[in-house]
Amino acid sequence: MRTADGTLVGMSQYCGYTINEREFLSLVGIDEAFADPGTEVVLTWGEIKGGSRKPHVERHEQPTIRATVHTAPFSKAAQEKLRVVI
């Protein structure tokens, strides 16, 4: 994960799609200075050199994706429910 000027600020640990929120997500370890919700970053998604040894991973190019830092949990319902419990 990088800033718009290319500074490395984090590393994606997991990515996927959530059907509940209809959003693609990437869980990231990010530098605290860039962790404020709403901060815009750039994520390079996919494996280096377009694939892996895993047979189910198709050959691909790594796209660069604009992303916005959000709180965890991402789901509004989970955020509200956790606030009640805490």
N, C-alpha and C positions, 0 to 999 in steps of 0.2 A: 504494500500500500504506500502510495506516494502523495505528496502535495502537488498542486498544479505546476509548481516549478521543478518537480522531479526529486525532491528530497524524500528519502526513504524514512517513513514514520511508523511502519507496522508490517505485520505478516499475517496473512489469512490462515486460519487454522482449520476452518470447515466452511463449506459453502453448500447451498441447496435452495430449494423452493418451498415456501410454506403455503399450502392451499388455503389455510384459514385466513391469512392476510393477503393472499394473492400477490406475493412479493418474493423476489430473489434476495437471499440474505448471505452474508459472509461474516462469520464470527472471527474477530481480529484482535490480536494483541497489538495495541497501539500506544505510541508515546503519549504520556499524560498531557503534554502541551497541546495535542491535537485531538483529545478525547471529548471535547465539549459537543453535546448534541447540536446538530446543524452544521458542523464543520464539513466542508466539501473536500473530498479526497479522490484519488484516481487508483483504481484497482486493476491489476493485470491478472486475468483469469485464465486458468488452464495450465497444462503441463509444459515444461520447457521443451523446445524442439517439437512441439505438436503431438505429443502422445506419451504413452508409457508402455511397459511390458504387460500391463493388464489387458487381456483380450477384449474386454467390454468397453475399453476407452477408444473411441474413434480418433483417427488422425485429425488434427485441427490446428488452427493458428490461434495464438493467444490474443484475445481482444482486450483493449483498454476500455474500462468502464468507469463512468463518473459515479460516485457514490456519496452518500451523506451519512455521517456518524449519527447513530441513534442510541437510545438507552437500551439496556437489557433488563428485563425481558422486552422484546420488541412488541409483542401483542398488547394492544390497549386493554383487553379483557384481563390478561395476566397481570398487568401493571396495577389495575384497579383492585383486583382480588388480593394481590400481595399487600397492597397498602392497608386493606382492611385487617388482614391477619397480623401484620407487624404492628 
